[in-house]
Amino acid sequence: MVVGAGPAGLFAAYELVSKRSAKVLVIDKGKDINNRKCPSISRFIRCRECKPCNILCGLGGAGGLSDGKLNLKSDVGGNLEEFVSKDEADDLIKKIDNIFLEHGASKKLYKGDSLGLEKTAACHGIKFIPIPQRHIGSDRLPSVVNSIRKYLESKGVSFLLNTEVKQICCENGFKIILDDGKEIETRYVLAATGRSGADWLNSEAKRLNIKTKFAPIDIGVRVEIPAVVMDSIVEHVWDPKFHIYTRSFDDFVRTFCTCPNGFVVMEDYGDYIGVNGHSITNVKSENTNFALLTNIRLTHPLENTTEYGVSIAKLATTIGGKMPIVQRLEDLIMGRRSTKSRIQKSYVKPTLKNATPGDISMALPHRIVTNIIEGLDKLDKVIPGVNSDSTLLYAPEIKFYSMRFLVDKNLETNIPGFFVAGDGAGLSRGIVASAATGIIAARGILERF
């Protein structure tokens, strides 16, 4: 039984049926990928008609409606060498890449650093992470996910979508209780719920006494600049990743999810609003956007990073009038609110048209605002132009990393036969790493057969 049809769940099923004729059922509370399209997707905005589950749940998981970036490195999006050797981790990445290629992913490979960015960044106290990458694109990804599903069904995998798992009982095997009251018995459970199911999975862990610990969180903004500023870089490195330590607080700040010629999009999670970025294969904007995030770890008395992040997101949502906030970098530095007329003066025209001009410093803590300003100042030494007065900042962008489940090398919890994988268990961040943990867990299940 696999709970969750995101990358971890799909690739776990792929491994299970590839190695032996296991009977596999994949359950997900969301819809089929073809039915998850937002009514306003043509405007590249996720609107209020979209329920949060439609964004994060369903076939393909949160990755199914993402930009479709594949980071082909074993220590990006998690560290696979916690569970397997370096050679095994590399083999996993190669296997996942080949599966995506078989099902329609782009054959173009961005090989990493061919511009000397690592040296240039190092000269300015920044670490550049060279990563082989592929980009599928938000518009192409659904067809890739559909192809994977059809293959799995041809191998006997069953899918039960639009169905929520309410409870997992662990007595003499496992009993899965569904939202319609039906019960399904299974020998093994793989919980690959993704971020949308993280709260539920955590509550089940508490009820079942499965061991977990709190994980960090990333809080920041989405930065939008003219595409020409980064054109020479993204021709060779689609999603350049820079790690920075800030001057004032010595905090870790990183760039994440660069979207060349892309669009900033709103994500409505019900209780709060967030932002993200997309690149569409056949539709281009004149801008490029990326996230700039501060890593936050909390200690006693408040260790719950999710609670902290949600409180910030709700405050930003209130200040933005139920919309994301957009602000010129110049206005943020000068300590003044951006207005509609000031945004119109910007050389960067916002791709998220209905964001509320405002003051990000009223929503994000001073420490995080300082990190954003200092991080962009430092990054400008490597990418001249990112620190322009006209640079636009959208808030909030928050990456929630779930409670970290304490597992063995096979991703089995302290309950025998109960395995976890992916972002929902705090074991990965992103499509490829999530898929890899799904395969590792599947191999652990196969060992128990």
Buried (B, 14 or more C-beta within 10 A) or exposed (E): BBBBBBBBBBBBBBBBBBEEEBEBBBBBBBBBBEEBBBEBBEBBBBBEEBBBBBBBBBBBBBBBBBBBBBBBBBBBBBEBBBBBEEEBBBEBBEBBBEBBBEBBBBEEBBEBBEBEBBEBBEEEEBEBBBBBBBBBBBBBBBBBBBBBBEBBEEBEBEBBBBBBBEBBBBEEEBBBBBEEEEEBEBEBBBBBBBBBBBBBBBEBBEEBEBEBEBBBBBBBBBBBBBBEBBEEBBEBBBBBBBBBBBBEBEBBBBBBBBBBBBBBBBBBBEEBBBBBBBBBBEBEBEBBBBBBBBBBEBEEEEEEBBEBBBEBBBBBBEBBEEBBBBBBBBBBBEEBBBBEEBBEEBEBBBBBEEBBBBBBBBBBBEBBBBBBBBBBBBBBBBBEEBBBBBBBBBBBBBBBBBBBBBBEEBBBBBBEBBBBBBBBBBBBBBBBBBBBBBBBBBBBBBEEE
